[in-house]
Each structure stands twice: as C-alpha cells, then as structure tokens.
Amino acid sequence: MESQSAELWVMTMLEAHVAPENWNILGQVYRDAIERGRPAQMLQSYLIQRVSDPTLWSIVALWSSREALDDYDRSVEIPAGLEIFRAAGAESALSIFNVVAA
C-alpha cells in the first residue's frame, strides 16, 4: 500500500446475503475483477465471509481518501462491487467508514 497518512483513508463495505449455490460464482467474479486491476484510487480490497452467518459476504475496500472514492464513483456507471454481487444474484448495501488509526 502507498505510504500516506491513515487519517485520510476511507473504508467501504458492501454487504449482501449470497445463496450457497452462488458462492463459487461470487469468488470467481471477484478474483476476475482483481486480476483486471483495482481502480487506481483503491489501496486494497478483500472478499470476506461472516463466520456466524456464512451467507453474509462483504467486499471491504480501502481508499486513499473520500475524494478518491467519489472520483471513482463518478468515473463508472455501476461500481465494480455492485456488479460482483449482482453476478452472484445478490443486491448489496454500502457502508462508508473513516479510518481513524492504522
């Protein structure tokens, strides 16, 4: 990751319940998106699955700033994370967090 003050970073979390029969699709579409390359504004991302509720999946992404996230959102018709979940038959909800310390 870039060396930059963590107090500028923003983290996004897209969450959705995904049917078990679509878990492989979700993982493959996520890996394919990463292989194509993350947006320049994104520092890192992860596809994670909740242990206590395996149908709940999240894509967590770290962005260099809120402005960088907003720039990305303006540059695409549909953000990649939404497309990834939709490919697995799920609609996701977005939460945005300020990173306070790293």
C-alpha positions in Angstrom: 0.0 0.0 0.0 1.0 3.6 -0.5 2.6 5.4 2.4 0.1 8.0 3.2 -1.5 9.3 6.4 -4.2 6.8 7.5 -6.3 9.6 8.8 -7.2 10.4 5.1 -8.2 6.9 4.3 -11.8 5.8 3.8 -13.0 2.2 4.0 -16.1 0.9 2.2 -18.0 -2.3 3.0 -20.5 -3.8 0.6 -22.6 -6.5 2.2 -25.0 -9.0 0.8 -26.6 -12.3 1.6 -25.5 -14.8 -1.2 -27.2 -18.1 -1.7 -24.7 -21.0 -1.1 -25.1 -22.2 -4.7 -23.7 -18.8 -5.9 -20.6 -18.7 -3.6 -18.3 -20.1 -6.2 -19.6 -17.6 -8.8 -19.0 -14.7 -6.3 -15.5 -15.8 -5.6 -14.6 -16.2 -9.3 -16.1 -12.9 -10.3 -14.2 -11.1 -7.5 -10.9 -12.8 -8.5 -11.5 -11.9 -12.1 -12.1 -8.3 -11.2 -8.9 -8.2 -9.1 -6.9 -9.7 -12.0 -8.2 -6.9 -14.3 -6.8 -4.5 -11.7 -8.1 -2.4 -8.9 -9.0 1.2 -9.5 -6.0 3.5 -9.0 -7.8 5.2 -6.1 -8.2 1.9 -4.2 -5.4 0.8 -2.0 -6.6 -2.7 -1.1 -9.7 -4.9 -1.1 -10.9 -8.2 0.4 -13.8 -10.5 -0.2 -14.8 -11.8 3.3 -17.5 -14.2 4.6 -19.1 -14.0 8.0 -18.3 -17.0 10.2 -21.5 -16.8 12.2 -23.7 -16.4 9.1 -21.9 -17.9 6.0 -24.5 -16.5 3.7 -23.4 -12.9 4.6 -20.5 -11.8 2.4 -18.7 -8.4 2.2 -16.3 -6.7 0.0 -14.1 -4.4 2.1 -12.0 -1.8 0.3 -9.5 0.8 1.5 -9.5 4.1 -0.5 -6.8 6.8 -0.3 -9.4 9.4 0.6 -13.1 10.3 0.4 -12.3 12.4 -2.7 -10.7 9.4 -4.3 -13.8 7.3 -3.6 -16.0 10.0 -5.0 -13.8 10.3 -8.1 -14.1 6.6 -8.7 -17.9 6.6 -8.3 -18.2 9.4 -10.8 -16.0 7.6 -13.3 -18.2 4.5 -13.6 -21.8 3.8 -14.4 -22.0 0.9 -11.9 -19.3 0.3 -9.3 -17.5 -3.0 -9.7 -18.5 -4.2 -6.2 -22.2 -3.9 -7.1 -21.6 -5.8 -10.4 -19.7 -8.6 -8.5 -22.6 -9.2 -6.1 -25.2 -8.9 -8.9 -23.3 -11.6 -10.8 -23.9 -13.9 -7.8 -27.6 -13.0 -7.7 -27.4 -10.6 -4.7 -28.0 -6.9 -4.1 -25.6 -5.3 -1.7 -25.8 -2.5 0.9 -22.9 0.0 1.2 -21.4 1.4 4.4 -18.6 4.0 4.4 -16.1 4.4 7.3 -13.4 6.9 8.1 -10.2 5.2 9.1 -9.2 6.7 12.4 -5.9 4.8 13.0 -3.9 2.1 11.2 
